[in-house]
Amino acid sequence: MWIYKLKVKPDGTVDRHKARLVAKGYTQMEGIDFFESFSPVAKLVTIRTLLALAASQNWHVHQLDVNNAFVLGNLDEELYMQPPEGYSMPPGHVCKLKKSLYELKHASRQWNQEFNTKMEYFGFKQYKNGYCLIIKSSTVGFLTLLVYVDDILITGPSEELISDVKQCIHELFNIKDLGVAKYFLGIEITCSLHRMFLTQAKYTKDILANVGMEQAKAATTPLPTGIKFTLEAENTLPHPKVYRRHSWSFVVFGVYKA
């Protein structure tokens, strides 16, 4: 099936409109169509620690994005899908997947394994206490890659080595080189000599804009004290999914600020 969405730039502005072919992963059966689906992502404490280390050592921090990462993983199972809308095939025929596809339950895992396998070839090794942290240390220099799905931070003392690694990754995957890291996972990054400033100004404004509260004033207690919530509420929300999405945005903001 087709999914339509907006592709945004690192600063959150609209880049382009996209049509994405996805699989109906909800029909997959564990033990038949896939066996494992776990895929690690970088923890916030790991991101903070790495950026703090980069600031203290005055390292360079660059960022890149891997295009269409979830279709790059290899499949160990035989998977078939109905032909997508707009694509004609003889009656009774289906499509056999040769590579992973968006919305497969193990798509993220397959991509993660594919990337790590390729980077091992260039001498990188996973940090044992953080599977999304990939390190290379040699007589030439030291480099660290932090991987969050398809977003990658590269940091080290030498811009020349960083450029070499970018070129290696570019030869393997279609990437977008974003240069010096400025906006990563909703966090704005500003670097100076032995200092690094992390802010969420744009992320905060986006949250307020999404809930229509751009002009709202700060309040110490947003709700009346002593209010009691019950399951039998008189006025239920017309769109509970929207409420949950907005609530989660504030939760993420609180975690980042902690």
C-alpha positions as CSV (number, residue, x, y, z in Angstrom):
1,M,0.0,0.0,0.0
2,W,1.0,3.6,-0.5
3,I,1.6,6.1,2.4
4,Y,1.8,9.8,1.6
5,K,3.8,12.1,3.9
6,L,5.9,15.3,4.2
7,K,9.7,15.0,4.3
8,V,11.2,17.7,6.6
9,K,14.6,19.2,6.7
10,P,16.8,19.0,9.9
11,D,15.4,22.3,11.1
12,G,11.9,21.0,10.8
13,T,10.8,22.9,7.6
14,V,9.2,21.1,4.7
15,D,11.6,19.6,2.2
16,R,9.3,17.7,-0.2
17,H,6.2,15.6,-0.5
18,K,6.7,11.8,-0.6
19,A,4.8,8.7,-1.6
20,R,6.1,5.6,0.2
21,L,5.4,2.0,-0.6
22,V,4.9,0.1,2.7
23,A,4.2,-3.5,3.6
24,K,1.3,-4.6,5.8
25,G,3.5,-5.6,8.7
26,Y,0.5,-6.1,11.0
27,T,-0.2,-9.4,9.0
28,Q,3.3,-10.8,9.8
29,M,3.4,-13.8,12.1
30,E,6.3,-14.2,14.5
31,G,8.2,-17.4,13.9
32,I,7.2,-17.6,10.3
33,D,7.5,-14.1,8.6
34,F,10.1,-12.9,11.1
35,F,11.9,-14.1,14.2
36,E,13.4,-11.1,15.9
37,S,12.3,-7.4,15.7
38,F,14.4,-5.7,18.3
39,S,16.5,-2.8,17.0
40,P,18.5,-0.6,19.4
41,V,18.4,3.2,19.3
42,A,20.7,5.6,21.0
43,K,19.7,6.6,24.5
44,L,19.5,10.3,25.4
45,V,22.2,10.0,28.0
46,T,24.5,8.5,25.4
47,I,23.8,11.5,23.1
48,R,24.5,14.0,25.8
49,T,27.6,12.2,27.0
50,L,29.1,12.1,23.5
51,L,28.3,15.7,22.8
52,A,29.8,16.7,26.2
53,L,33.0,14.7,25.4
54,A,33.2,16.4,21.9
55,A,32.9,19.8,23.6
56,S,35.5,19.1,26.2
57,Q,38.0,17.8,23.6
58,N,37.1,20.4,21.0
59,W,36.1,17.7,18.5
60,H,34.3,18.3,15.3
61,V,30.7,17.1,15.2
62,H,29.1,16.3,11.8
63,Q,25.8,14.9,10.8
64,L,24.4,12.8,7.9
65,D,21.2,11.1,7.0
66,V,20.8,7.8,5.2
67,N,18.1,8.0,2.5
68,N,15.6,5.1,2.4
69,A,17.4,3.2,5.1
70,F,14.6,0.7,5.8
71,V,14.7,-0.7,2.2
72,L,18.5,-1.4,2.5
73,G,18.3,-4.3,4.9
74,N,18.6,-7.9,3.7
75,L,15.8,-10.4,4.4
76,D,16.5,-13.9,5.8
77,E,12.9,-15.0,5.3
78,E,10.7,-15.5,2.2
79,L,8.1,-12.7,2.2
80,Y,5.5,-12.0,-0.4
81,M,3.1,-9.0,-0.8
82,Q,0.2,-8.0,-3.0
83,P,1.2,-5.7,-5.9
84,P,0.8,-2.0,-5.0
85,E,-2.0,0.1,-6.4
86,G,-1.2,1.3,-9.9
87,Y,1.0,-1.7,-10.7
88,S,-0.5,-4.3,-12.9
89,M,0.3,-8.0,-12.7
90,P,-1.2,-11.2,-14.1
91,P,-4.1,-12.6,-12.0
92,G,-2.8,-14.8,-9.2
93,H,0.7,-13.3,-9.1
94,V,2.2,-11.6,-6.1
95,C,5.5,-9.8,-5.4
96,K,8.4,-11.5,-3.6
97,L,10.5,-9.1,-1.5
98,K,14.2,-9.2,-2.2
99,K,15.0,-6.5,0.3
100,S,13.4,-5.1,3.5
101,L,10.5,-2.7,3.2
102,Y,8.9,0.0,5.3
103,E,6.4,-1.2,8.0
104,L,7.9,-4.7,8.2
105,K,8.1,-5.6,11.9
106,H,11.9,-6.2,11.5
107,A,12.7,-3.5,9.0
108,S,14.6,-1.4,11.5
109,R,16.5,-4.4,12.8
110,Q,17.6,-5.5,9.3
111,W,18.8,-2.0,8.5
112,N,20.7,-1.8,11.8
113,Q,22.5,-5.1,11.1
114,E,23.3,-4.1,7.5
115,F,24.9,-0.8,8.6
116,N,26.9,-2.4,11.4
117,T,28.2,-5.2,9.2
118,K,29.3,-2.7,6.6
119,M,31.0,-0.4,9.2
120,E,32.9,-3.4,10.7
121,Y,34.6,-3.8,7.3
122,F,36.1,-0.3,7.8
123,G,37.4,-1.1,11.3
124,F,34.5,0.2,13.4
125,K,33.3,-1.7,16.4
126,Q,30.2,-1.5,18.5
127,Y,30.7,-0.1,22.0
128,K,29.7,-2.9,24.3
129,N,27.6,-0.7,26.6
130,G,25.9,1.2,23.8
131,Y,25.0,-0.7,20.6
132,C,24.3,2.5,18.7
133,L,27.8,3.8,19.5
134,I,30.3,2.7,16.9
135,I,34.0,3.5,17.6
136,K,37.2,3.3,15.5
137,S,40.6,3.8,17.2
138,S,43.9,3.5,15.3
139,T,47.3,5.1,15.0
140,V,45.7,7.5,12.4
141,G,43.1,8.9,14.8
142,F,39.9,8.3,16.7
143,L,36.3,8.5,15.5
144,T,32.9,7.9,16.9
145,L,29.6,7.3,15.1
146,L,26.3,7.6,17.0
147,V,23.4,6.0,15.1
148,Y,19.8,6.8,15.7
149,V,17.9,4.7,13.1
150,D,19.0,6.6,9.9
151,D,20.4,9.8,11.6
152,I,24.1,9.6,12.3
153,L,26.4,11.9,14.3
154,I,30.1,11.6,13.5
155,T,32.6,13.1,15.9
156,G,36.4,13.1,16.3
157,P,39.4,15.4,16.4
158,S,40.1,15.4,12.6
159,E,37.8,16.8,10.0
160,E,39.9,14.9,7.4
161,L,39.1,11.6,9.0
162,I,35.4,12.5,9.3
163,S,35.4,13.4,5.5
164,D,37.0,10.0,4.8
165,V,34.3,8.1,6.7
166,K,31.6,10.1,5.0
167,Q,33.0,9.1,1.7
168,C,33.1,5.4,2.7
169,I,29.5,5.5,3.8
170,H,28.5,7.4,0.7
171,E,30.0,4.6,-1.4
172,L,27.8,2.1,0.4
173,F,24.6,4.0,0.9
174,N,22.7,7.0,-0.6
175,I,23.3,9.7,2.1
176,K,22.6,13.3,2.7
177,D,25.6,15.1,4.1
178,L,24.3,17.7,6.5
179,G,27.7,19.1,7.4
180,V,28.4,20.4,10.9
181,A,25.7,19.2,13.3
182,K,23.1,21.9,14.0
183,Y,19.8,20.1,14.6
184,F,19.6,16.5,15.9
185,L,16.4,14.8,17.1
186,G,14.8,18.1,17.9
187,I,17.9,19.5,19.7
188,E,19.6,22.6,18.3
189,I,23.4,22.4,18.6
190,T,25.7,25.4,18.6
191,C,29.4,24.8,19.0
192,S,32.3,27.1,20.1
193,L,35.7,26.5,21.5
194,H,35.3,23.9,24.3
195,R,31.7,24.8,24.6
196,M,28.5,23.4,23.2
197,F,25.0,24.9,23.6
198,L,21.9,22.6,23.3
199,T,18.5,24.2,23.0
200,Q,15.0,23.2,22.0
201,A,13.6,26.6,21.0
202,K,12.2,25.5,17.7
203,Y,10.9,22.2,19.0
204,T,9.1,24.1,21.8
205,K,7.5,26.5,19.3
206,D,6.4,23.7,17.1
207,I,4.7,22.0,20.0
208,L,2.8,25.2,20.9
209,A,1.9,25.8,17.2
210,N,0.5,22.2,16.9
211,V,-1.8,22.7,19.8
212,G,-2.7,26.3,18.9
213,M,-1.1,27.8,22.0
214,E,1.5,30.2,20.4
215,Q,0.0,33.1,22.3
216,A,-0.6,31.3,25.6
217,K,0.8,32.7,28.8
218,A,2.8,30.7,31.3
219,A,1.0,29.3,34.2
220,T,2.3,27.8,37.4
221,T,-0.7,25.4,37.7
222,P,-2.2,24.7,34.2
223,L,-5.2,22.9,35.8
224,P,-7.2,23.7,38.9
225,T,-5.8,22.1,42.1
226,G,-7.8,19.2,43.5
227,I,-9.3,18.2,40.1
228,K,-10.3,14.6,40.0
229,F,-10.3,12.5,36.8
230,T,-12.7,9.6,36.3
231,L,-13.2,7.0,33.6
232,E,-16.8,8.2,33.2
233,A,-15.9,11.7,32.0
234,E,-18.9,13.8,30.9
235,N,-17.1,15.5,28.0
236,T,-15.0,13.0,26.2
237,L,-12.4,14.1,23.7
238,P,-13.5,14.1,20.0
239,H,-10.0,13.0,18.9
240,P,-8.2,11.1,21.6
241,K,-5.3,10.1,19.3
242,V,-4.5,13.8,18.7
243,Y,-4.5,14.4,22.4
244,R,-2.2,11.4,23.0
245,R,0.2,12.6,20.3
246,H,0.3,16.1,21.7
247,S,0.8,14.8,25.3
248,W,3.7,12.6,24.1
249,S,5.3,15.7,22.6
250,F,5.4,17.4,26.0
251,V,6.7,14.2,27.6
252,V,9.6,14.1,25.1
253,F,10.3,17.7,25.8
254,G,10.4,17.1,29.5
255,V,12.8,14.2,29.1
256,Y,15.1,16.2,27.0
257,K,15.1,19.0,29.6
258,A,15.7,16.7,32.5
